[in-house]
Amino acid sequence: MDMRIIKHPSQGTIDILLRRKGSSRDVLPENIDAIGLVQGKMIEMVVASDAAQKSVGVTVEDIKGSCPQNMILLAVFGETAAVETAMRAIKDRLEETDFQ
């Protein structure tokens, strides 16, 4: 699984992600100060989404790739501290549920 944080994303970067988001809802935090990106297997993305959504102050969106039926990338939008907290929660959750 790959994880990255973009601090102070450009409007163009935000626009790229918004065009490819899976949901039709337009609810995002007013202040998108950071974007966490998480890419991996479907099962990891569902667990990651759950962990991130339980964090305060972030909005989680699935980002469609070239095959719309496959969710392989999540974007976590919010203020920097909230995104960093959500990304740590994802990492911790996936480590504790890793049975391999």
C-alpha positions in Angstrom: 0.0 0.0 0.0 1.2 3.5 -0.9 0.4 6.6 1.2 1.3 10.2 0.5 0.2 13.6 1.8 0.1 16.7 -0.3 0.3 19.9 1.8 -1.2 23.1 0.3 -2.4 21.4 -2.9 -2.8 23.5 -6.0 -6.3 24.2 -7.3 -5.4 22.1 -10.4 -4.6 19.1 -8.2 -7.8 19.5 -6.3 -9.7 19.8 -9.6 -8.2 16.5 -10.9 -9.3 14.6 -7.9 -12.8 16.1 -7.8 -13.3 15.2 -11.5 -12.5 11.6 -10.7 -14.2 11.1 -7.3 -16.7 8.3 -7.0 -19.5 10.0 -5.2 -21.8 12.6 -6.7 -22.0 14.6 -3.5 -20.3 18.0 -3.4 -19.6 18.1 0.3 -16.0 18.9 1.0 -14.3 20.8 3.8 -14.1 24.5 3.2 -10.4 24.6 3.9 -8.6 21.9 1.9 -5.2 22.5 3.3 -4.0 18.9 2.7 -4.9 15.8 0.8 -4.0 12.3 1.9 -3.7 9.8 -0.9 -3.9 6.0 -0.2 -3.6 3.4 -2.9 -3.8 -0.3 -2.5 -6.0 -3.4 -2.7 -9.7 -3.1 -2.4 -9.9 -4.7 1.0 -7.2 -2.3 2.3 -9.1 0.7 0.9 -12.3 -0.3 2.7 -10.5 -0.6 6.0 -8.6 2.6 5.3 -11.8 4.4 4.5 -13.4 3.3 7.7 -10.4 4.4 9.8 -10.1 7.8 8.1 -13.8 8.5 8.3 -13.7 7.9 12.1 -11.2 10.7 12.3 -12.5 14.2 12.9 -12.4 17.0 10.3 -11.8 15.0 7.1 -13.8 14.0 4.1 -12.9 10.7 2.4 -13.6 10.1 -1.3 -12.9 7.1 -3.6 -11.0 8.2 -6.7 -11.8 6.3 -9.9 -8.9 5.0 -12.0 -9.2 3.7 -15.6 -11.5 0.9 -14.5 -14.5 2.6 -12.7 -15.6 -0.6 -11.0 -12.3 -0.8 -9.0 -11.7 1.5 -6.0 -7.9 1.5 -5.6 -7.3 5.1 -4.5 -8.7 7.2 -1.6 -8.4 10.9 -1.2 -8.6 12.3 2.4 -9.4 16.0 2.3 -9.1 18.5 5.2 -6.8 20.6 7.2 -3.2 19.4 7.5 -3.4 18.2 11.2 -6.7 16.4 10.5 -5.3 14.7 7.4 -2.1 13.7 9.2 -4.2 12.2 12.0 -6.4 10.3 9.6 -3.4 8.9 7.7 -1.8 7.7 11.0 -5.2 6.1 11.9 -5.2 4.3 8.5 -1.6 3.1 9.0 -2.3 1.9 12.5 -5.5 0.1 11.6 -4.0 -1.7 8.6 -1.0 -2.8 10.8 -3.3 -4.2 13.5 -5.4 -6.1 11.0 -2.6 -7.5 8.9 -2.7 -11.3 9.3 -0.1 -12.1 6.7 
